[in-house]
Amino acid sequence: MKIELAYDGTQFNGYAKQIKGEGLRTVQNDLESALSMICHTPILTVVAGRTDAGVHATQQFVHADIPNDPYNGKNWDIENWPYLLNRILRDDVRVVKVERAAPYFHARFSAIERSYEYKIADNLQFIPPLKRLDVASWFRPLDEVKMNEACAEFIGEFDFYSFCKFREGSSTIRALRRFEWVRENSGYLTAYITADAFCYNMVRNLVGAAVCIGEGRFEKSWMLDLLHNHRRPSESYSFPARGLTLTSIVYPPDDELLARAQRTIARRDEQRQRDDE
């Protein structure tokens, strides 16, 4: 089963279940609890991308293996599942769509592209109360022209080790396809970032480095030096989660799902081998 959902991450301790934080609220716990209630048996899910505590999503995907309806031994009639799930879930997470997954669909490994937005109210701009959980405040004015000049150099496939929190067995090589700053009509500055996948904390670290350029603290060569020399920056900024939103996830046509998942898994295995050598 393929499930599309959206959520306000403010009250969640991230998407994924917490191994060392039993009892902490997560999106995965809430969703699996609701699914298990409908199916009358424990249900486990696999997510397209695990978001951190406080990070929002306007489009997220999971897949789950669902047993037959225990009352008739047949496949479920899932037409009304969004309604049923949303009756159970709290209103800061909503199920948008439920459908039967295509053969070989894997929410995580089949995805070919993920996009995020990060919103900043720079120069101490006023943030209305209803926007306070979606926009990060910054006290200095930012030059989006300089930021875009620096960020344009990041388009392509690189090792983003300098901008990630390293996880054992995980590759830090990613293909960045868009990294652009736009001054919105509201006056806020929004980063639009798209890649094949993202490492842990990668978007927020890239945002922090770009802000260093935008406020004139460093030249754009500083940001490139971090990228190419694999130097973790102690002098950069760590921006809060509340300005960050996962906005879209793209999958290939159904007949390419298996091949995509196989390529993703093979790439991860190759990275593990390199790390072990």
C-alpha positions as CSV (number, residue, x, y, z in Angstrom):
1,M,0.0,0.0,0.0
2,K,1.2,3.5,-0.9
3,I,0.2,6.3,1.4
4,E,0.7,10.1,0.9
5,L,0.6,12.3,3.9
6,A,1.4,15.8,5.2
7,Y,2.2,17.1,8.6
8,D,3.2,20.0,10.8
9,G,6.3,18.8,12.5
10,T,6.3,21.1,15.5
11,Q,5.0,18.6,18.1
12,F,6.8,15.6,16.6
13,N,10.2,14.3,17.6
14,G,10.9,13.6,13.9
15,Y,9.3,11.2,11.6
16,A,11.0,8.0,12.7
17,K,10.4,5.9,15.8
18,Q,13.0,6.8,18.5
19,I,15.0,3.8,19.7
20,K,16.4,5.6,22.8
21,G,13.3,7.7,23.4
22,E,10.4,5.4,24.0
23,G,7.2,7.3,24.5
24,L,8.3,10.3,22.4
25,R,5.8,11.2,19.8
26,T,6.8,10.7,16.1
27,V,4.9,10.7,12.9
28,Q,5.7,7.0,12.3
29,N,4.3,6.0,15.7
30,D,1.1,7.9,15.1
31,L,0.6,6.6,11.6
32,E,1.4,2.9,12.4
33,S,-0.9,3.1,15.4
34,A,-3.8,4.3,13.2
35,L,-3.1,1.7,10.5
36,S,-2.9,-1.1,13.1
37,M,-6.2,0.0,14.6
38,I,-7.9,-0.3,11.3
39,C,-6.2,-3.6,10.3
40,H,-6.5,-5.2,13.8
41,T,-2.9,-6.3,13.6
42,P,0.5,-4.5,14.0
43,I,1.5,-2.6,10.8
44,L,5.0,-1.4,9.9
45,T,5.8,1.4,7.4
46,V,8.8,2.4,5.3
47,V,9.1,6.2,4.6
48,A,10.5,8.0,1.6
49,G,12.6,10.4,3.8
50,R,13.0,10.7,7.6
51,T,12.5,14.3,8.7
52,D,14.0,15.6,11.9
53,A,12.2,16.9,14.9
54,G,10.2,20.1,14.0
55,V,10.5,19.7,10.3
56,H,7.3,19.9,8.3
57,A,6.1,18.0,5.2
58,T,3.5,19.0,2.6
59,Q,4.2,15.8,0.7
60,Q,5.6,12.6,2.2
61,F,5.2,9.0,1.1
62,V,5.3,5.6,3.0
63,H,4.6,2.1,2.0
64,A,3.2,-0.7,4.1
65,D,2.3,-4.4,3.7
66,I,-1.4,-4.8,4.6
67,P,-3.0,-8.2,5.3
68,N,-6.3,-9.1,3.8
69,D,-9.5,-7.8,5.5
70,P,-10.0,-10.3,8.5
71,Y,-13.7,-10.1,8.2
72,N,-14.0,-11.4,4.6
73,G,-10.6,-12.7,3.7
74,K,-10.4,-10.4,0.7
75,N,-8.5,-7.2,-0.2
76,W,-9.5,-4.1,1.7
77,D,-11.8,-1.5,0.1
78,I,-9.3,1.4,0.7
79,E,-11.4,4.1,-0.9
80,N,-12.4,5.5,2.5
81,W,-9.1,4.9,4.2
82,P,-8.0,8.6,4.2
83,Y,-11.2,9.5,6.0
84,L,-10.8,6.7,8.5
85,L,-7.2,7.4,9.2
86,N,-7.8,11.1,9.6
87,R,-10.5,10.4,12.1
88,I,-8.0,8.5,14.2
89,L,-4.9,10.8,13.7
90,R,-4.5,14.1,15.4
91,D,-5.0,17.1,13.2
92,D,-1.3,18.0,12.8
93,V,-0.9,15.0,10.5
94,R,-3.2,14.3,7.5
95,V,-3.4,11.4,5.1
96,V,-3.9,12.8,1.7
97,K,-4.2,9.6,-0.4
98,V,-4.1,5.8,0.0
99,E,-3.7,3.5,-3.0
100,R,-2.4,0.1,-3.8
101,A,1.3,0.3,-4.6
102,A,2.6,-0.7,-8.0
103,P,4.7,-3.9,-8.0
104,Y,8.3,-3.3,-6.7
105,F,7.4,0.2,-5.3
106,H,9.6,1.1,-2.4
107,A,8.9,4.4,-0.7
108,R,12.6,5.1,0.0
109,F,14.7,3.3,-2.6
110,S,12.4,4.0,-5.6
111,A,12.4,7.8,-5.2
112,I,14.4,9.7,-7.8
113,E,14.1,13.2,-6.4
114,R,13.2,15.0,-3.2
115,S,12.6,18.7,-2.7
116,Y,12.7,21.0,0.4
117,E,12.0,24.7,1.1
118,Y,13.6,26.7,3.8
119,K,12.1,30.1,4.7
120,I,14.0,32.9,6.4
121,A,12.7,36.3,7.6
122,D,16.0,38.2,7.5
123,N,16.7,41.7,8.8
124,L,14.4,41.0,11.8
125,Q,11.3,41.1,9.6
126,F,8.0,40.8,11.4
127,I,6.6,37.2,11.5
128,P,2.8,36.9,12.0
129,P,1.8,34.5,14.7
130,L,0.3,32.0,12.3
131,K,3.6,31.9,10.4
132,R,5.9,31.5,13.4
133,L,6.2,27.8,13.1
134,D,7.0,27.9,9.4
135,V,9.6,30.7,9.1
136,A,13.0,31.1,10.8
137,S,14.0,34.6,11.9
138,W,17.5,36.1,11.2
139,F,18.7,39.4,12.5
140,R,21.0,40.5,9.6
141,P,19.9,41.4,6.0
142,L,20.9,38.8,3.5
143,D,22.0,39.4,-0.1
144,E,20.3,36.7,-2.2
145,V,22.4,37.5,-5.2
146,K,25.6,36.5,-3.5
147,M,23.9,33.5,-2.0
148,N,22.8,32.3,-5.4
149,E,26.2,32.9,-6.9
150,A,27.7,30.6,-4.3
151,C,24.9,28.0,-4.3
152,A,25.0,27.6,-8.1
153,E,28.4,26.0,-7.8
154,F,26.9,23.2,-5.8
155,I,24.7,21.9,-8.7
156,G,25.9,18.4,-9.6
157,E,27.1,15.2,-7.9
158,F,29.4,15.8,-5.0
159,D,30.5,14.4,-1.7
160,F,28.6,16.5,0.9
161,Y,30.5,15.2,3.8
162,S,31.2,18.7,5.1
163,F,27.4,19.5,5.3
164,C,26.1,16.3,6.9
165,K,26.1,14.6,10.3
166,F,27.8,11.3,9.4
167,R,25.9,8.0,9.9
168,E,27.7,4.7,9.9
169,G,27.1,2.9,6.6
170,S,25.6,5.9,4.8
171,S,26.9,7.5,1.7
172,T,27.4,11.3,1.7
173,I,27.5,11.5,-2.1
174,R,24.4,13.2,-3.5
175,A,23.3,14.8,-6.8
176,L,22.0,18.3,-6.1
177,R,19.7,19.5,-8.9
178,R,18.5,22.9,-7.6
179,F,19.8,25.2,-4.9
180,E,18.2,28.6,-5.4
181,W,17.2,31.5,-3.1
182,V,14.1,33.6,-4.0
183,R,13.0,36.8,-2.4
184,E,9.2,36.3,-2.0
185,N,6.5,39.0,-2.2
186,S,6.2,38.6,1.6
187,G,9.8,39.8,1.9
188,Y,10.9,36.4,3.2
189,L,13.8,34.6,1.6
190,T,13.1,31.0,0.5
191,A,15.7,28.4,-0.4
192,Y,14.4,25.8,-3.0
193,I,16.6,22.7,-2.8
194,T,16.2,19.5,-4.8
195,A,18.4,16.4,-4.9
196,D,18.2,12.7,-5.6
197,A,18.4,12.3,-1.8
198,F,19.7,14.2,1.3
199,C,22.0,13.3,4.1
200,Y,21.1,13.8,7.8
201,N,20.9,17.6,8.5
202,M,22.3,18.4,5.0
203,V,19.7,21.0,4.0
204,R,20.0,23.0,7.3
205,N,23.8,23.0,7.1
206,L,23.7,24.2,3.5
207,V,21.3,26.9,4.5
208,G,23.6,28.0,7.4
209,A,26.7,28.1,5.1
210,A,24.7,30.1,2.5
211,V,23.6,32.6,5.1
212,C,27.3,33.2,6.0
213,I,27.8,34.3,2.4
214,G,24.6,36.3,2.3
215,E,25.5,38.4,5.3
216,G,29.0,39.1,4.0
217,R,30.8,37.1,6.6
218,F,32.7,35.0,4.0
219,E,33.3,35.1,0.3
220,K,31.7,32.3,-1.8
221,S,35.1,30.6,-2.1
222,W,34.8,29.7,1.6
223,M,31.7,27.6,0.9
224,L,33.4,25.9,-2.1
225,D,36.4,25.1,0.1
226,L,34.2,23.3,2.5
227,L,32.6,21.2,-0.3
228,H,35.8,20.2,-2.0
229,N,38.1,19.8,1.0
230,H,35.7,17.9,3.1
231,R,36.2,20.3,6.0
232,R,33.4,20.4,8.6
233,P,32.7,24.1,9.4
234,S,32.8,25.1,13.1
235,E,32.3,28.7,12.1
236,S,29.0,28.2,10.2
237,Y,25.4,28.4,11.5
238,S,23.0,25.7,12.5
239,F,19.5,26.8,11.5
240,P,16.3,25.7,13.3
241,A,14.0,23.0,12.0
242,R,10.9,25.1,11.9
243,G,11.8,26.9,8.6
244,L,12.3,23.6,6.8
245,T,9.5,21.8,4.8
246,L,9.7,18.7,2.7
247,T,7.6,19.7,-0.3
248,S,7.7,16.9,-2.9
249,I,9.0,13.4,-3.7
250,V,9.2,12.1,-7.3
251,Y,9.1,8.5,-8.5
252,P,9.9,7.0,-11.9
253,P,7.2,5.3,-14.0
254,D,6.0,2.0,-12.6
255,D,8.0,-0.1,-15.0
256,E,11.2,1.5,-13.8
257,L,10.6,1.1,-10.0
258,L,12.5,-2.1,-9.5
259,A,15.5,-0.9,-11.5
260,R,15.6,2.4,-9.5
261,A,15.5,0.6,-6.2
262,Q,18.2,-1.8,-7.3
263,R,20.5,1.1,-8.3
264,T,19.9,2.9,-5.0
265,I,20.8,-0.2,-2.9
266,A,23.8,-1.0,-5.1
267,R,25.1,2.6,-4.6
268,R,24.8,2.3,-0.8
269,D,26.6,-1.1,-0.9
270,E,29.4,0.4,-2.9
271,Q,29.8,3.2,-0.4
272,R,30.0,0.8,2.5
273,Q,32.7,-1.2,0.7
274,R,34.8,2.0,0.1
275,D,34.4,3.0,3.8
276,D,35.6,-0.4,4.9
277,E,38.7,-0.3,2.7
